[in-house]
Amino acid sequence: MTSRLPTTRRAVLTHLAAALVAGTGAFTAPAFAQAAGDYPNRPIRLIVPFAPGGGTDVNARMVAERLRTELGQPVVVDNRPGATGTIGTAAALTAPADGYTLLFTTSTNQIIAPLLMDKPPYDGAKDFTPITQIIRYLGVLLVSSSVPATNMQELIAYAKSRPGKLNYGSAGIGSTNHLLGEMLKNKTGMELVHVPYKGSAAASQALAADEIQVFFDTVPGAQNWLKLGRVKVIALASEKRSDLMPGVPTLVEQGIFDGPADYWMGLMAPPGMPPALVAKIQAATAKMMATPEMAQFAAKGGGEVAVGSPAQFQSLLAGEQRRWGDVIRRNNIRAE
């Protein structure tokens, strides 16, 4: 599979470029408009590169149902789990760019997973057509109740007075909270010991039990322990402050992170999707995500609606690829 993907991508892009130069054929501007005008006239397949029943699948099915209403055709979820989402993502790469196969994607399968591989099956920032980011979930930096710190300055000072004595947890090697922990160490000079767990829930419990002292979690994952007073929130990993956690500063505003490090979900398409189709799908997504129902759905899961333009999504992908690639190379992190 790996050896065939670049050839497929080049073939698509070469055909697109030739058609645009010639000014005729399937990819001309009039054809773009005609395709968008007729679209969709049959069911749409939405590839979800994770198993049914998980958080990503729940979000994807909600989006699929609302897109059905906006586009007037069924949007059928096709779960393709495996290899941290890269199997389903690679399947989307070779599908026709006609708007009838879309990819419900996340920061994990799109950017992080291929960076951890010796021979990645795709370049997550270059090999697809971006449509829009949909939802972002806020990352929060937490400490156990035993840590006598209430802000970043106090945490840094406390950790530096005890080099190698504080543990930070993650959901496993190469997980988002593992990379966040390594980036935090790199940016602040804190000497923290990494302790991987089998999932974020186990790591969150370890934080509450003071087995680890530092952990990046999502807002919903942290809520229960915060209410019980077992953990404390220090900062958000987002670019802007959030109404979900009023008054909590961000690592970006404090100059520790150079950009947001949220967990996000979005829509992608195979390479070479006609711009008019991209615009139609993006507009439908933006319309359905602007409803109070979808805002409440996102907030209930600890997220925020984050619909933007394809160009904004592309910028996010490129920025995250640079950031996480640097963290992975600097700390020699590889997939297990």
Secondary structure as the mmCIF struct_conf table of DSSP 4:
data_model
#
loop_
_struct_conf.conf_type_id
_struct_conf.id
_struct_conf.beg_label_comp_id
_struct_conf.beg_label_asym_id
_struct_conf.beg_label_seq_id
_struct_conf.end_label_comp_id
_struct_conf.end_label_asym_id
_struct_conf.end_label_seq_id
TURN_TY1_P TURN_TY1_P1 THR A 2 ARG A 4
HELX_RH_AL_P HELX_RH_AL_P1 LEU A 5 ALA A 22
TURN_TY1_P TURN_TY1_P2 GLY A 23 GLY A 23
BEND BEND1 GLY A 25 GLY A 25
TURN_TY1_P TURN_TY1_P3 ALA A 26 PHE A 27
BEND BEND2 THR A 28 THR A 28
HELX_RH_AL_P HELX_RH_AL_P2 ALA A 29 ASP A 38
BEND BEND3 ASN A 41 ARG A 42
STRN STRN1 ILE A 44 VAL A 48
BEND BEND4 PRO A 49 PHE A 50
TURN_TY1_P TURN_TY1_P4 PRO A 52 GLY A 53
BEND BEND5 GLY A 54 GLY A 54
HELX_RH_AL_P HELX_RH_AL_P3 GLY A 55 LEU A 71
BEND BEND6 GLY A 72 GLN A 73
STRN STRN2 VAL A 75 ASN A 79
HELX_RH_3T_P HELX_RH_3T_P1 ALA A 83 GLY A 85
HELX_RH_AL_P HELX_RH_AL_P4 THR A 86 LEU A 93
TURN_TY1_P TURN_TY1_P5 THR A 94 THR A 94
BEND BEND7 ALA A 95 ALA A 95
BEND BEND8 ALA A 97 TYR A 100
STRN STRN3 THR A 101 THR A 106
HELX_RH_AL_P HELX_RH_AL_P5 SER A 107 SER A 107
HELX_RH_PI_P HELX_RH_PI_P1 THR A 108 ILE A 112
HELX_RH_AL_P HELX_RH_AL_P6 ALA A 113 LEU A 115
TURN_TY1_P TURN_TY1_P6 LEU A 116 LEU A 116
BEND BEND9 ASP A 118 LYS A 119
BEND BEND10 PRO A 121 PRO A 121
TURN_TY1_P TURN_TY1_P7 GLY A 124 LYS A 126
BEND BEND11 ASP A 127 PHE A 128
STRN STRN4 THR A 129 TYR A 137
STRN STRN5 GLY A 139 SER A 144
TURN_TY1_P TURN_TY1_P8 SER A 145 SER A 146
BEND BEND12 VAL A 147 VAL A 147
BEND BEND13 THR A 150 ASN A 151
HELX_RH_AL_P HELX_RH_AL_P7 MET A 152 LYS A 160
TURN_TY1_P TURN_TY1_P9 SER A 161 SER A 161
BEND BEND14 ARG A 162 ARG A 162
TURN_TY1_P TURN_TY1_P10 PRO A 163 LYS A 165
STRN STRN6 LEU A 166 SER A 170
BEND BEND15 ALA A 171 GLY A 172
TURN_TY1_P TURN_TY1_P11 ILE A 173 GLY A 174
HELX_RH_AL_P HELX_RH_AL_P8 THR A 176 THR A 188
STRN STRN7 LEU A 192 PRO A 196
BEND BEND16 LYS A 198 GLY A 199
HELX_RH_AL_P HELX_RH_AL_P9 SER A 200 ALA A 208
TURN_TY1_P TURN_TY1_P12 ALA A 209 ASP A 210
BEND BEND17 GLU A 211 GLU A 211
BEND BEND18 GLN A 213 GLN A 213
STRN STRN8 VAL A 214 THR A 218
HELX_RH_AL_P HELX_RH_AL_P10 VAL A 219 LYS A 227
TURN_TY1_P TURN_TY1_P13 LEU A 228 GLY A 229
BEND BEND19 ARG A 230 ARG A 230
STRN STRN9 VAL A 231 LEU A 236
BEND BEND20 ALA A 237 LYS A 240
TURN_TY1_P TURN_TY1_P14 ASP A 243 LEU A 244
BEND BEND21 MET A 245 MET A 245
TURN_TY1_P TURN_TY1_P15 PRO A 246 GLY A 247
HELX_LH_PP_P HELX_LH_PP_P1 VAL A 248 PRO A 249
STRN STRN10 THR A 250 THR A 250
TURN_TY1_P TURN_TY1_P16 LEU A 251 GLY A 255
BEND BEND22 ILE A 256 GLY A 259
STRN STRN11 TYR A 263 ALA A 269
TURN_TY1_P TURN_TY1_P17 PRO A 271 GLY A 272
HELX_RH_AL_P HELX_RH_AL_P11 PRO A 275 MET A 289
TURN_TY1_P TURN_TY1_P18 ALA A 290 ALA A 290
BEND BEND23 THR A 291 THR A 291
HELX_RH_AL_P HELX_RH_AL_P12 PRO A 292 LYS A 300
TURN_TY1_P TURN_TY1_P19 GLY A 301 GLY A 302
STRN STRN12 GLY A 303 VAL A 305
HELX_RH_AL_P HELX_RH_AL_P13 PRO A 310 ARG A 330
TURN_TY1_P TURN_TY1_P20 ASN A 331 ASN A 332
#
